Amino acid sequence: MTLPTLDKLIWTLIYGGLIGVAIGLAVERSDAALGWGFVSGGAATSLVGVILIYVRSRKKDNP
């Protein structure tokens, strides 16, 4: 996987996960189980993005 593609994937996962958390917190008021499902899924998605930042920092740039 090329570095620019990895960068796009990282930020898509982080921001998508944070949107999922926000939607989950809003939905939680009317349906607690569904809201917490969104929150946990969004948090897990953001966590994968953060882990990929570490992976990206360990990759070498090959010109």
Summary of the structure (lengths in Angstrom):
residues: 63
radius of gyration: 14.6
end to end distance: 14.0
largest distance: 52.3
contacts: 180
relative contact order: 0.20
helix: 83%
strand: 0%
